[in-house]
Amino acid sequence: MNFNEKLRQEGEYRKALASAKKMLAEGLESSFVKKVTGLFDEDITKMMHQH
């Protein structure tokens, strides 16, 4: 993986985290957020415990 691909992946990950944060704040189920964003359970669980 080259540097540009790495940056693109990091950007996509950050966008998914931002979207998940908004969805969780709106009260959506974590299973739905996981399905839509493609994030892992650990990412979503960590996010839920930060609030």
mmCIF file as gemmi writes it, N, C-alpha and C atoms, coordinates in Angstrom:
data_model
loop_
_atom_site.group_PDB
_atom_site.id
_atom_site.type_symbol
_atom_site.label_atom_id
_atom_site.label_alt_id
_atom_site.label_comp_id
_atom_site.label_asym_id
_atom_site.label_entity_id
_atom_site.label_seq_id
_atom_site.pdbx_PDB_ins_code
_atom_site.Cartn_x
_atom_site.Cartn_y
_atom_site.Cartn_z
_atom_site.occupancy
_atom_site.B_iso_or_equiv
_atom_site.pdbx_formal_charge
_atom_site.auth_seq_id
_atom_site.auth_asym_id
_atom_site.pdbx_PDB_model_num
ATOM 1 N N . MET Axp A 1 ? 0.847 -1.172 0 1 0 ? 1 A 1
ATOM 2 C CA . MET Axp A 1 ? 0 0 0 1 0 ? 1 A 1
ATOM 3 C C . MET Axp A 1 ? 0.894 1.236 0 1 0 ? 1 A 1
ATOM 4 N N . ASN Axp A 2 ? 0.598 2.143 -0.904 1 0 ? 2 A 1
ATOM 5 C CA . ASN Axp A 2 ? 1.415 3.354 -0.954 1 0 ? 2 A 1
ATOM 6 C C . ASN Axp A 2 ? 0.849 4.434 -0.029 1 0 ? 2 A 1
ATOM 7 N N . PHE Axp A 3 ? 1.565 5.513 0.081 1 0 ? 3 A 1
ATOM 8 C CA . PHE Axp A 3 ? 1.211 6.588 1.007 1 0 ? 3 A 1
ATOM 9 C C . PHE Axp A 3 ? -0.175 7.174 0.71 1 0 ? 3 A 1
ATOM 10 N N . ASN Axp A 4 ? -0.476 7.401 -0.557 1 0 ? 4 A 1
ATOM 11 C CA . ASN Axp A 4 ? -1.776 7.965 -0.935 1 0 ? 4 A 1
ATOM 12 C C . ASN Axp A 4 ? -2.933 7.034 -0.577 1 0 ? 4 A 1
ATOM 13 N N . GLU Axp A 5 ? -2.756 5.74 -0.776 1 0 ? 5 A 1
ATOM 14 C CA . GLU Axp A 5 ? -3.786 4.774 -0.412 1 0 ? 5 A 1
ATOM 15 C C . GLU Axp A 5 ? -3.999 4.763 1.094 1 0 ? 5 A 1
ATOM 16 N N . LYS Axp A 6 ? -2.907 4.854 1.832 1 0 ? 6 A 1
ATOM 17 C CA . LYS Axp A 6 ? -2.984 4.884 3.296 1 0 ? 6 A 1
ATOM 18 C C . LYS Axp A 6 ? -3.767 6.117 3.761 1 0 ? 6 A 1
ATOM 19 N N . LEU Axp A 7 ? -3.493 7.267 3.172 1 0 ? 7 A 1
ATOM 20 C CA . LEU Axp A 7 ? -4.213 8.489 3.523 1 0 ? 7 A 1
ATOM 21 C C . LEU Axp A 7 ? -5.695 8.378 3.193 1 0 ? 7 A 1
ATOM 22 N N . ARG Axp A 8 ? -6.012 7.783 2.046 1 0 ? 8 A 1
ATOM 23 C CA . ARG Axp A 8 ? -7.404 7.621 1.64 1 0 ? 8 A 1
ATOM 24 C C . ARG Axp A 8 ? -8.142 6.724 2.633 1 0 ? 8 A 1
ATOM 25 N N . GLN Axp A 9 ? -7.506 5.626 3.012 1 0 ? 9 A 1
ATOM 26 C CA . GLN Axp A 9 ? -8.118 4.717 3.98 1 0 ? 9 A 1
ATOM 27 C C . GLN Axp A 9 ? -8.349 5.407 5.312 1 0 ? 9 A 1
ATOM 28 N N . GLU Axp A 10 ? -7.373 6.175 5.758 1 0 ? 10 A 1
ATOM 29 C CA . GLU Axp A 10 ? -7.504 6.894 7.022 1 0 ? 10 A 1
ATOM 30 C C . GLU Axp A 10 ? -8.657 7.892 6.948 1 0 ? 10 A 1
ATOM 31 N N . GLY Axp A 11 ? -8.793 8.56 5.819 1 0 ? 11 A 1
ATOM 32 C CA . GLY Axp A 11 ? -9.889 9.51 5.637 1 0 ? 11 A 1
ATOM 33 C C . GLY Axp A 11 ? -11.246 8.826 5.654 1 0 ? 11 A 1
ATOM 34 N N . GLU Axp A 12 ? -11.35 7.681 5.027 1 0 ? 12 A 1
ATOM 35 C CA . GLU Axp A 12 ? -12.604 6.928 5.01 1 0 ? 12 A 1
ATOM 36 C C . GLU Axp A 12 ? -12.958 6.452 6.414 1 0 ? 12 A 1
ATOM 37 N N . TYR Axp A 13 ? -11.947 6.028 7.166 1 0 ? 13 A 1
ATOM 38 C CA . TYR Axp A 13 ? -12.165 5.571 8.537 1 0 ? 13 A 1
ATOM 39 C C . TYR Axp A 13 ? -12.68 6.727 9.398 1 0 ? 13 A 1
ATOM 40 N N . ARG Axp A 14 ? -12.066 7.884 9.256 1 0 ? 14 A 1
ATOM 41 C CA . ARG Axp A 14 ? -12.488 9.055 10.041 1 0 ? 14 A 1
ATOM 42 C C . ARG Axp A 14 ? -13.917 9.476 9.692 1 0 ? 14 A 1
ATOM 43 N N . LYS Axp A 15 ? -14.274 9.388 8.414 1 0 ? 15 A 1
ATOM 44 C CA . LYS Axp A 15 ? -15.639 9.714 7.994 1 0 ? 15 A 1
ATOM 45 C C . LYS Axp A 15 ? -16.638 8.726 8.597 1 0 ? 15 A 1
ATOM 46 N N . ALA Axp A 16 ? -16.272 7.452 8.603 1 0 ? 16 A 1
ATOM 47 C CA . ALA Axp A 16 ? -17.149 6.429 9.189 1 0 ? 16 A 1
ATOM 48 C C . ALA Axp A 16 ? -17.327 6.679 10.685 1 0 ? 16 A 1
ATOM 49 N N . LEU Axp A 17 ? -16.254 7.054 11.375 1 0 ? 17 A 1
ATOM 50 C CA . LEU Axp A 17 ? -16.355 7.359 12.803 1 0 ? 17 A 1
ATOM 51 C C . LEU Axp A 17 ? -17.267 8.554 13.046 1 0 ? 17 A 1
ATOM 52 N N . ALA Axp A 18 ? -17.12 9.584 12.232 1 0 ? 18 A 1
ATOM 53 C CA . ALA Axp A 18 ? -17.957 10.784 12.378 1 0 ? 18 A 1
ATOM 54 C C . ALA Axp A 18 ? -19.43 10.445 12.135 1 0 ? 18 A 1
ATOM 55 N N . SER Axp A 19 ? -19.693 9.652 11.122 1 0 ? 19 A 1
ATOM 56 C CA . SER Axp A 19 ? -21.075 9.254 10.827 1 0 ? 19 A 1
ATOM 57 C C . SER Axp A 19 ? -21.646 8.421 11.961 1 0 ? 19 A 1
ATOM 58 N N . ALA Axp A 20 ? -20.85 7.493 12.466 1 0 ? 20 A 1
ATOM 59 C CA . ALA Axp A 20 ? -21.304 6.634 13.564 1 0 ? 20 A 1
ATOM 60 C C . ALA Axp A 20 ? -21.616 7.461 14.799 1 0 ? 20 A 1
ATOM 61 N N . LYS Axp A 21 ? -20.787 8.416 15.091 1 0 ? 21 A 1
ATOM 62 C CA . LYS Axp A 21 ? -21.003 9.275 16.26 1 0 ? 21 A 1
ATOM 63 C C . LYS Axp A 21 ? -22.345 10.002 16.147 1 0 ? 21 A 1
ATOM 64 N N . LYS Axp A 22 ? -22.646 10.53 14.972 1 0 ? 22 A 1
ATOM 65 C CA . LYS Axp A 22 ? -23.913 11.227 14.756 1 0 ? 22 A 1
ATOM 66 C C . LYS Axp A 22 ? -25.099 10.274 14.881 1 0 ? 22 A 1
ATOM 67 N N . MET Axp A 23 ? -24.98 9.082 14.298 1 0 ? 23 A 1
ATOM 68 C CA . MET Axp A 23 ? -26.076 8.115 14.353 1 0 ? 23 A 1
ATOM 69 C C . MET Axp A 23 ? -26.347 7.671 15.784 1 0 ? 23 A 1
ATOM 70 N N . LEU Axp A 24 ? -25.283 7.417 16.548 1 0 ? 24 A 1
ATOM 71 C CA . LEU Axp A 24 ? -25.456 7.008 17.939 1 0 ? 24 A 1
ATOM 72 C C . LEU Axp A 24 ? -26.083 8.133 18.758 1 0 ? 24 A 1
ATOM 73 N N . ALA Axp A 25 ? -25.695 9.363 18.484 1 0 ? 25 A 1
ATOM 74 C CA . ALA Axp A 25 ? -26.26 10.515 19.187 1 0 ? 25 A 1
ATOM 75 C C . ALA Axp A 25 ? -27.765 10.656 18.905 1 0 ? 25 A 1
ATOM 76 N N . GLU Axp A 26 ? -28.182 10.198 17.732 1 0 ? 26 A 1
ATOM 77 C CA . GLU Axp A 26 ? -29.606 10.234 17.372 1 0 ? 26 A 1
ATOM 78 C C . GLU Axp A 26 ? -30.375 9.051 17.943 1 0 ? 26 A 1
ATOM 79 N N . GLY Axp A 27 ? -29.654 8.15 18.618 1 0 ? 27 A 1
ATOM 80 C CA . GLY Axp A 27 ? -30.316 7.028 19.275 1 0 ? 27 A 1
ATOM 81 C C . GLY Axp A 27 ? -30.461 5.775 18.437 1 0 ? 27 A 1
ATOM 82 N N . LEU Axp A 28 ? -29.755 5.706 17.318 1 0 ? 28 A 1
ATOM 83 C CA . LEU Axp A 28 ? -29.844 4.497 16.488 1 0 ? 28 A 1
ATOM 84 C C . LEU Axp A 28 ? -29.125 3.333 17.156 1 0 ? 28 A 1
ATOM 85 N N . GLU Axp A 29 ? -29.575 2.147 16.886 1 0 ? 29 A 1
ATOM 86 C CA . GLU Axp A 29 ? -28.994 0.928 17.447 1 0 ? 29 A 1
ATOM 87 C C . GLU Axp A 29 ? -27.561 0.743 16.968 1 0 ? 29 A 1
ATOM 88 N N . SER Axp A 30 ? -26.712 0.28 17.862 1 0 ? 30 A 1
ATOM 89 C CA . SER Axp A 30 ? -25.303 0.084 17.503 1 0 ? 30 A 1
ATOM 90 C C . SER Axp A 30 ? -25.146 -0.953 16.39 1 0 ? 30 A 1
ATOM 91 N N . SER Axp A 31 ? -26.025 -1.962 16.349 1 0 ? 31 A 1
ATOM 92 C CA . SER Axp A 31 ? -25.936 -2.967 15.289 1 0 ? 31 A 1
ATOM 93 C C . SER Axp A 31 ? -26.211 -2.345 13.918 1 0 ? 31 A 1
ATOM 94 N N . PHE Axp A 32 ? -27.147 -1.402 13.872 1 0 ? 32 A 1
ATOM 95 C CA . PHE Axp A 32 ? -27.444 -0.703 12.618 1 0 ? 32 A 1
ATOM 96 C C . PHE Axp A 32 ? -26.265 0.174 12.212 1 0 ? 32 A 1
ATOM 97 N N . VAL Axp A 33 ? -25.691 0.894 13.187 1 0 ? 33 A 1
ATOM 98 C CA . VAL Axp A 33 ? -24.546 1.769 12.923 1 0 ? 33 A 1
ATOM 99 C C . VAL Axp A 33 ? -23.386 0.953 12.372 1 0 ? 33 A 1
ATOM 100 N N . LYS Axp A 34 ? -23.151 -0.212 12.962 1 0 ? 34 A 1
ATOM 101 C CA . LYS Axp A 34 ? -22.079 -1.109 12.504 1 0 ? 34 A 1
ATOM 102 C C . LYS Axp A 34 ? -22.332 -1.542 11.053 1 0 ? 34 A 1
ATOM 103 N N . LYS Axp A 35 ? -23.563 -1.907 10.771 1 0 ? 35 A 1
ATOM 104 C CA . LYS Axp A 35 ? -23.914 -2.379 9.429 1 0 ? 35 A 1
ATOM 105 C C . LYS Axp A 35 ? -23.72 -1.287 8.38 1 0 ? 35 A 1
ATOM 106 N N . VAL Axp A 36 ? -24.134 -0.076 8.695 1 0 ? 36 A 1
ATOM 107 C CA . VAL Axp A 36 ? -24.076 1.031 7.741 1 0 ? 36 A 1
ATOM 108 C C . VAL Axp A 36 ? -22.646 1.531 7.539 1 0 ? 36 A 1
ATOM 109 N N . THR Axp A 37 ? -21.883 1.652 8.628 1 0 ? 37 A 1
ATOM 110 C CA . THR Axp A 37 ? -20.548 2.244 8.542 1 0 ? 37 A 1
ATOM 111 C C . THR Axp A 37 ? -19.454 1.242 8.22 1 0 ? 37 A 1
ATOM 112 N N . GLY Axp A 38 ? -19.69 -0.032 8.535 1 0 ? 38 A 1
ATOM 113 C CA . GLY Axp A 38 ? -18.657 -1.037 8.334 1 0 ? 38 A 1
ATOM 114 C C . GLY Axp A 38 ? -17.602 -1.043 9.441 1 0 ? 38 A 1
ATOM 115 N N . LEU Axp A 39 ? -17.859 -0.3 10.511 1 0 ? 39 A 1
ATOM 116 C CA . LEU Axp A 39 ? -16.917 -0.276 11.627 1 0 ? 39 A 1
ATOM 117 C C . LEU Axp A 39 ? -17.012 -1.57 12.424 1 0 ? 39 A 1
ATOM 118 N N . PHE Axp A 40 ? -15.994 -1.818 13.21 1 0 ? 40 A 1
ATOM 119 C CA . PHE Axp A 40 ? -15.971 -3 14.066 1 0 ? 40 A 1
ATOM 120 C C . PHE Axp A 40 ? -16.69 -2.722 15.376 1 0 ? 40 A 1
ATOM 121 N N . ASP Axp A 41 ? -17.124 -3.787 16.049 1 0 ? 41 A 1
ATOM 122 C CA . ASP Axp A 41 ? -17.792 -3.653 17.339 1 0 ? 41 A 1
ATOM 123 C C . ASP Axp A 41 ? -16.962 -2.834 18.315 1 0 ? 41 A 1
ATOM 124 N N . GLU Axp A 42 ? -15.66 -3.074 18.341 1 0 ? 42 A 1
ATOM 125 C CA . GLU Axp A 42 ? -14.797 -2.375 19.297 1 0 ? 42 A 1
ATOM 126 C C . GLU Axp A 42 ? -14.78 -0.864 19.047 1 0 ? 42 A 1
ATOM 127 N N . ASP Axp A 43 ? -14.835 -0.454 17.786 1 0 ? 43 A 1
ATOM 128 C CA . ASP Axp A 43 ? -14.884 0.978 17.469 1 0 ? 43 A 1
ATOM 129 C C . ASP Axp A 43 ? -16.16 1.608 18.013 1 0 ? 43 A 1
ATOM 130 N N . ILE Axp A 44 ? -17.273 0.943 17.798 1 0 ? 44 A 1
ATOM 131 C CA . ILE Axp A 44 ? -18.559 1.474 18.218 1 0 ? 44 A 1
ATOM 132 C C . ILE Axp A 44 ? -18.688 1.443 19.736 1 0 ? 44 A 1
ATOM 133 N N . THR Axp A 45 ? -18.246 0.363 20.356 1 0 ? 45 A 1
ATOM 134 C CA . THR Axp A 45 ? -18.303 0.257 21.812 1 0 ? 45 A 1
ATOM 135 C C . THR Axp A 45 ? -17.463 1.343 22.464 1 0 ? 45 A 1
ATOM 136 N N . LYS Axp A 46 ? -16.279 1.567 21.942 1 0 ? 46 A 1
ATOM 137 C CA . LYS Axp A 46 ? -15.408 2.613 22.487 1 0 ? 46 A 1
ATOM 138 C C . LYS Axp A 46 ? -16.1 3.974 22.382 1 0 ? 46 A 1
ATOM 139 N N . MET Axp A 47 ? -16.723 4.221 21.244 1 0 ? 47 A 1
ATOM 140 C CA . MET Axp A 47 ? -17.4 5.479 21.015 1 0 ? 47 A 1
ATOM 141 C C . MET Axp A 47 ? -18.573 5.661 21.978 1 0 ? 47 A 1
ATOM 142 N N . MET Axp A 48 ? -19.298 4.591 22.248 1 0 ? 48 A 1
ATOM 143 C CA . MET Axp A 48 ? -20.454 4.655 23.126 1 0 ? 48 A 1
ATOM 144 C C . MET Axp A 48 ? -20.026 4.965 24.562 1 0 ? 48 A 1
ATOM 145 N N . HIS Axp A 49 ? -18.866 4.482 24.962 1 0 ? 49 A 1
ATOM 146 C CA . HIS Axp A 49 ? -18.389 4.702 26.327 1 0 ? 49 A 1
ATOM 147 C C . HIS Axp A 49 ? -17.745 6.065 26.516 1 0 ? 49 A 1
ATOM 148 N N . GLN Axp A 50 ? -17.465 6.762 25.429 1 0 ? 50 A 1
ATOM 149 C CA . GLN Axp A 50 ? -16.865 8.088 25.524 1 0 ? 50 A 1
ATOM 150 C C . GLN Axp A 50 ? -17.902 9.145 25.882 1 0 ? 50 A 1
ATOM 151 N N . HIS Axp A 51 ? -19.177 8.82 25.76 1 0 ? 51 A 1
ATOM 152 C CA . HIS Axp A 51 ? -20.228 9.814 26.026 1 0 ? 51 A 1
ATOM 153 C C . HIS Axp A 51 ? -20.856 9.572 27.356 1 0 ? 51 A 1
